[in-house]
């Protein structure tokens, strides 16, 4: 029971603390609509499932003990966030989205954005590893650990579903869309800053 409560608590904290995932979901929901936001959230949940899978397989332990692998993962994640941030900033537009917005932010593209943002995020990697290396014990059955992984992915997904529904409420979305250019550029700058922050904290010591 203590393990379960700890997993739930960690999931809530990780989900609600603003970061790259939050910025991408919010931007896609505002620009691409509710479906884009939901598909971005699904992509993030699927990526978290990937982190859980390799943590359970023991690959996460290998990464955590390898300076080269861990730093390589961080740099890949940083590069993607910087690329995404620059892309957001450059493609920012003051124009209100029309029916064509579904083509600009297709469900598959939104899913890909969410998945790649999370799967290349070293903080998501450490979150999964911290649960299965520090919270669970060797006596914890495999199926119970898999259940924890489902709780983690589902919890994060549900949080971003709530975020998407709130920010796509017509009054809320209209208020944001009046500042569309500034909002998109702000998200672009934030993701770039997140990426740079990850890159400059790449350490020569073990995590």
C-alpha positions as CSV (number, residue, x, y, z in Angstrom):
1,X,0.0,0.0,0.0
2,X,2.9,2.4,0.8
3,X,4.5,1.6,-2.6
4,X,1.2,2.4,-4.3
5,X,0.6,5.6,-2.5
6,X,4.2,6.7,-3.3
7,X,3.8,5.9,-7.0
8,X,0.5,7.9,-7.1
9,X,2.0,10.8,-5.3
10,X,5.1,10.9,-7.5
11,X,2.9,10.7,-10.6
12,X,0.8,13.6,-9.5
13,X,3.8,15.8,-8.8
14,X,5.6,14.9,-12.0
15,X,2.4,15.6,-14.0
16,X,1.5,19.0,-12.6
17,X,4.9,20.5,-12.5
18,X,5.2,22.6,-15.7
19,X,7.8,21.4,-18.2
20,X,8.2,20.6,-21.9
21,X,5.2,18.2,-21.9
22,X,2.9,20.9,-20.5
23,X,4.1,23.5,-22.9
24,X,3.6,21.2,-25.9
25,X,0.1,20.0,-24.8
26,X,-1.0,23.6,-24.1
27,X,0.3,25.0,-27.4
28,X,-1.1,22.2,-29.5
29,X,-4.5,22.4,-27.8
30,X,-4.7,26.1,-28.3
31,X,-3.6,26.1,-31.9
32,X,-4.8,22.8,-33.1
33,X,-7.9,22.3,-31.0
34,X,-9.0,19.7,-28.5
35,X,-8.2,16.7,-30.6
36,X,-4.6,17.9,-31.1
37,X,-4.3,18.4,-27.4
38,X,-5.7,14.9,-26.6
39,X,-3.4,13.2,-29.2
40,X,-0.4,15.1,-27.8
41,X,-1.4,13.8,-24.3
42,X,-1.7,10.3,-25.7
43,X,1.8,10.6,-27.2
44,X,3.2,11.6,-23.9
45,X,1.6,8.6,-22.2
46,X,2.9,6.2,-24.8
47,X,6.4,7.6,-24.4
48,X,6.2,7.2,-20.6
49,X,5.2,3.6,-21.2
50,X,8.4,3.2,-23.2
51,X,10.4,4.6,-20.2
52,X,8.6,2.2,-17.9
53,X,9.3,-0.8,-20.2
54,X,13.0,-0.3,-20.3
55,X,13.2,0.5,-16.6
56,X,11.5,-2.9,-15.9
57,X,13.8,-4.5,-18.4
58,X,16.9,-3.2,-16.5
59,X,18.1,-1.0,-19.4
60,X,17.3,2.0,-17.3
61,X,19.9,0.9,-14.7
62,X,22.5,0.5,-17.4
63,X,21.8,4.1,-18.7
64,X,21.9,5.5,-15.1
65,X,25.3,3.9,-14.5
66,X,26.8,5.0,-17.9
67,X,28.1,8.6,-18.1
68,X,28.3,8.4,-21.9
69,X,24.8,6.9,-22.4
70,X,23.1,9.2,-19.9
71,X,24.7,12.3,-21.3
72,X,24.0,11.2,-24.9
73,X,20.4,10.8,-24.0
74,X,20.3,14.2,-22.4
75,X,21.9,15.9,-25.5
76,X,19.5,14.2,-27.8
77,X,16.6,15.3,-25.7
78,X,18.0,18.9,-25.5
79,X,18.5,19.0,-29.3
80,X,15.0,18.0,-30.0
81,X,13.5,20.5,-27.6
82,X,15.6,23.3,-29.1
83,X,14.5,22.2,-32.6
84,X,10.9,22.1,-31.5
85,X,11.1,25.5,-29.7
86,X,12.8,27.2,-32.7
87,X,10.2,25.7,-35.0
88,X,7.3,27.0,-32.8
89,X,8.8,30.4,-32.8
90,X,9.5,30.6,-36.5
91,X,6.0,29.3,-37.5
92,X,4.1,31.5,-35.0
93,X,1.3,33.5,-36.6
94,X,-1.2,36.0,-35.4
95,X,-3.9,34.5,-37.7
96,X,-6.7,32.6,-36.0
97,X,-6.9,28.9,-36.9
98,X,-9.5,28.0,-39.5
99,X,-10.8,24.6,-40.6
100,X,-7.4,24.1,-42.2
101,X,-5.9,23.9,-38.7
102,X,-6.6,20.2,-38.5
103,X,-4.3,19.8,-41.5
104,X,-1.6,21.9,-39.9
105,X,-1.8,19.9,-36.6
106,X,-3.1,16.5,-37.7
107,X,-3.8,13.9,-35.0
108,X,-0.7,11.9,-36.1
109,X,1.6,15.0,-35.9
110,X,0.2,15.9,-32.5
111,X,0.8,12.4,-31.3
112,X,4.4,12.5,-32.6
113,X,5.1,15.8,-30.9
114,X,3.9,14.5,-27.6
115,X,5.7,11.2,-27.9
116,X,9.1,12.6,-29.0
117,X,9.0,15.4,-26.4
118,X,8.6,12.9,-23.6
119,X,10.6,10.0,-24.9
120,X,13.7,12.2,-25.3
121,X,13.3,13.9,-21.9
122,X,15.9,12.7,-19.4
123,X,13.7,13.8,-16.5
124,X,11.0,11.3,-17.7
125,X,13.7,8.7,-17.8
126,X,14.8,9.4,-14.3
127,X,11.2,9.5,-13.1
128,X,10.6,5.9,-14.3
129,X,13.9,4.7,-12.9
130,X,13.3,6.3,-9.6
131,X,10.1,4.4,-9.2
132,X,11.4,1.0,-10.1
133,X,14.8,1.3,-8.5
134,X,13.9,3.1,-5.3
135,X,10.2,2.8,-4.6
136,X,9.7,-0.9,-5.4
137,X,11.6,-3.7,-3.8
138,X,12.9,-7.0,-5.2
139,X,9.9,-8.7,-3.6
140,X,7.4,-6.6,-5.6
141,X,5.8,-9.0,-8.1
142,X,6.3,-8.1,-11.8
143,X,2.6,-7.7,-12.5
144,X,2.4,-5.3,-9.6
145,X,5.2,-3.3,-11.1
146,X,3.5,-3.3,-14.5
147,X,0.4,-2.0,-12.7
148,X,2.5,0.8,-11.3
149,X,3.6,1.6,-14.9
150,X,0.0,1.7,-16.1
151,X,-0.9,4.0,-13.2
152,X,2.0,6.4,-14.1
153,X,1.2,6.6,-17.8
154,X,-2.6,6.8,-17.2
155,X,-2.2,9.5,-14.5
156,X,-0.1,11.7,-16.7
157,X,-2.5,11.2,-19.6
158,X,-5.5,12.1,-17.5
159,X,-3.8,15.2,-16.2
160,X,-3.1,16.5,-19.7
161,X,-6.7,15.6,-20.7
162,X,-7.9,17.9,-18.0
163,X,-5.5,20.6,-19.2
164,X,-6.6,20.2,-22.8
165,X,-10.3,20.4,-21.9
166,X,-9.9,23.5,-19.7
167,X,-7.8,25.4,-22.2
168,X,-10.0,24.6,-25.1
169,X,-13.1,25.9,-23.4
170,X,-14.3,28.6,-25.7
171,X,-13.9,31.6,-23.3
172,X,-10.5,30.5,-22.2
173,X,-9.3,29.7,-25.8
174,X,-10.6,32.9,-27.2
175,X,-8.7,34.9,-24.6
176,X,-5.5,33.1,-25.4
177,X,-6.1,33.3,-29.2
178,X,-6.3,37.1,-29.0
179,X,-2.6,36.8,-28.0
180,X,-1.9,33.9,-30.4
181,X,1.4,35.3,-31.8
182,X,2.8,36.0,-28.3
183,X,1.6,32.7,-26.9
184,X,3.2,30.6,-29.7
185,X,6.5,32.6,-29.5
186,X,6.5,32.3,-25.7
187,X,6.1,28.5,-25.9
188,X,8.8,28.4,-28.5
189,X,11.2,30.3,-26.2
190,X,10.3,28.2,-23.2
191,X,11.0,24.9,-25.1
192,X,14.3,26.3,-26.3
193,X,15.2,27.4,-22.8
194,X,14.3,23.9,-21.5
195,X,16.5,22.3,-24.1
196,X,19.4,24.6,-23.4
197,X,19.0,24.0,-19.7
198,X,19.2,20.2,-20.2
199,X,22.3,20.6,-22.5
200,X,24.3,22.8,-20.2
201,X,23.6,20.5,-17.2
202,X,25.2,17.6,-19.0
203,X,27.6,16.3,-16.4
204,X,30.9,14.4,-16.6
205,X,29.9,12.6,-13.4
206,X,27.6,9.7,-12.9
207,X,23.9,10.7,-12.4
